[in-house]
Amino acid sequence: MNEGLPHDPFLYMVCTRHVKNASGIRSLRGVNGTPNEERLAQDFDFFYFVQQWPGSYCDTKQSCCYPTTGKPAADFGIHGLWPNYNDGSYPSNCDSNSPFDASKIKDLTHSMQTNWPTLACPSGNGLKFWSHEWTKHGTCSESALDQHGYFQAALGLKDKANLLQVLHDAGIEPDGGFYSLDSITSAIKDAIGYTPGIECNADDGGNTQLYQIYLCVDTSGSDLIECPVLPKGSILRQIVASAACTQPREGMGQTDSVQRQIL
């Protein structure tokens, strides 16, 4: 049953600045537009640590469902820890002989249900989501992290980069106001020391909203670093489809503005 989450969308965003100078940015996918599965996992250069705002996942045409473990907190949740290459491509599905095994992360399960919740329909307990992340991305980091270490590293990074608190401390609140893209980027960079990548999506009314924040991590999975390449290809694909990204909405005054709206 589709129990769409009560809307807790975060920052509604017009991200025109990310469209500027975006020509020539390589996709996050391989040279031919597909994941680069031929390069060895040991070759990866860094991780993207990706957190998503649940309201922006839910406030789309696809909607969402509560996890069977209960309503997730109004906080950024982990999407994944993704090995990447400096040229913008990435490895994928690297070891079919290393299947996801829930027993290996039994001690992490409670924390993962809180910090890495599934929002997909039909409702689930998270195991399918985590299995997908391990199979597609985690197996490509086995030169550095085993299965337990992979999930433990992601949880540690969320503690290290508490984005909700960072934005709160910068005065960016769910108050119906507007915030510049620069203010969001600067708030995160000032707090953690590194520039984030920002990804937007559009709600079912066509409004552009903050969806995911990308931070870069060294190959040990423990230390934040400056991103060798920001995921502008992904941002561009998400934004261009929304007219709100190329012209200001009524009352906004400028195209690089953000609104956090409670619905």
N, C-alpha and C positions, 0 to 999 in steps of 0.2 A: 504493500500500500504506500502510495506516495504521500508522505506527510511533510510537505514543504516547510522548511524552517521558517519561523517568524523572521521577517526581514530585518537583519542587522547589517545592512550594507554600510561600508565604511566610507571611503573617500571617493566621491564622484569626481572624475578627473578629465580634463581636456589636455591631451598630451602632445600638442602640436610640436613642441620643442623636440620631441624624440623623432618626429617625422623629418625635421630639417636635417640635412647632411646625412640622411639615412641611405642614400644611394650608394651602392657598392658594398654595403654591409653583408657579409656572408650569413647564410642561414645557419641555425643551430644544427641542421642536419648535414649529412655527408655531401660530397662533391656533386653527386647526382640527385640530391634532394631526398636521399634516404639515409637512415642511420648508417654510420661507417662501421660495419661489423667485421671487416677484414683486418683492421689494425689491432694489434695486441693490446690487451687491457693494461699491461705494464707500461705502455707508452703514454698514458693519459697525463695531462699537464696540470690540471686543477679540477676542483669540484665547483659546480653551482649548488649552493644550498638555497632551496626555494621554499618560501613560506607564502601561504595564500590566505586571503580574507574570506571567511566562510560566507558572509553575506553576498559577496560578489560572485561566488560560485553558484549560490542558490538563486540569486536575482537575475536569472537568464531564462530563456525559453525552455532549457532542459530541466530547470528546477532542481530539487535535491530531496534527500530523505534523511531523517535522523538516523544515526547509528543505533543499532539494537542495544547498545550500552548506555544510551541516553543522549540528551541534547548537548552538543559541544558548547564550550564556553565562547563568549563573544571576544575572541582573541585570534591572532594569526595562528594557523595550523601549519604543520610541516606538509609540504607536498613531496619533496624528495631531496636526495643528495646525489647529484648527477656528475659522473666523470666527464670531462670535456678536454678538447685539444685547443691549443692557442690559436689555431686557424678558424675556430668557430664550429668545427664539426665535432662529432662525439661517437664513442663506441656504444654498442647496444647488444644485449642478449649474448654475453660473452662466454657463458659456460653452462651448457645444457646438462652437465653432470653435477651441478650444484643447485638442486631445487630448494625452494624456501622450506624451512623446517621450523614450525612454530615452537617446538620444544626447545630450540636453541636460544630463544629470546623470551622464555617464560618469565624471567625476572624483570623484564622490561615492559611486559604487556600492559600493565596498569598505566604506566607513564605514557606509553604510545597511544592508548585509548584517549588520554587527555590531550596530548600534544600533537598527535598524528591521526586525527579522526577521519573516517571515511564519510563522505557526503553523497556518494552515488546511490542510485536507486536500482534495485530494491534495497532496503535497509540491510546492512551487514555489520559484522563485529570488527571489521578492519583487516581481517586476515587476507582477504582477496586483494585489497589495496596494497598491503605490505608485500604480499607475494609478487604482485606486478612490479613494484618498485625494486625489489631484490633481483628478480629475474632480468628485467630490462637494464637496470643501472648498477645495482649492487654487485652483480657477478663480474662487472668490468672493473671493479676496484679490489679484487681479491689479492692482488699483489701487495696491497697495503692493509686491507681490513677483511677479517672473516665475517661471517654473517652477524654474529653478535656484535662485533666491533663496529660494523657498518651502522646498525640501528642505534647503538649506544653513542656513536659519534654525532649522529644527527640530533639526538636528544640533547647532547652537551652543547651543540652549537645554538640550539634554540634558547637555552639558558644564557648563553654568552651574548646573544643578540636578541634582547627582549624588545621587539619592534613596537609593540603596543605601548610599553612604558616609555620608550624613546620618543614616540610621537606625542604622548601625553605631556612629557617633560618640556617639549617644544611648543606646547599650547595648541596642538592639533587635536581637536576633540570632536565628538559626534554632536555638534551643536547647530548644524544646518548652515554653518558659515562656509566661506570659500577660502581655499589655501592654494598658494602657487606651487607649481611643480618644483621650483627651486627650493621652496621652504621645506618640502618633504625630503628632497634629496639631501639638502644641507643638514637637516635635523639628524638624519641617519648617519651621514658622513661624520658630523661633529661628534656623535656619540660613540661610534665604533672605529672611526679612523679611516674608513674606506668608502668609496663611491658605490652605491647600490645600482642595480638595474631595476627598472620599473616596467611592469607589464599591465596593460589595461584590458578590460573586456567591456561589452555593452550589455546593459540590462534589456529586458523585453520591451522597454519604452524607447530604446535607442540612446539612452544616456551612457556616457563613457565613465567607467569607474575603476578605481584601483583594484587590481585583482591579485597580482603576485609581486613579491619583492625578491630579487636575486642577490645573494652575497657570494663572494668567491672565497674558496678555502683551499689550503695547500693539500698536497697529495696524501698527507698523513690523516686528513680529515679532522684536524684539531685546531688549526690556526687560520683566522681570517686573513686575507691578502687583498691587494688591489686587483681588480679583474683584468686579466690579459685582454679580454674582449667582452663587451657588454652585449647582452642578447637582444640587440636592436632589431634583428630580423624578425624575431618572434613578436616584439612590440609592434612593429610596422604592420604585420599581418593582422594583428588584432585591431589596430586603430583605424586603418584606412577605410574599413567597412562602415564606420560610424560617422555620419555627417557632423555630429557634435564635436568631433575632433578637428574639424576644419573651419568651424565658425562658432562664435560664442553663443551660448544659450542666453535667453532673455535674462537680463539682470546681472550677467557675469562681468561684463566690462572688458575682459581680456581673454584670449584663447588659452593661456597657460594657467588656468584656474582649476581649482578642485573644490568640490562640495562634499561634505559628509552629510548624508541625509538618512533620517530614520523613517522607515515606512511601516 
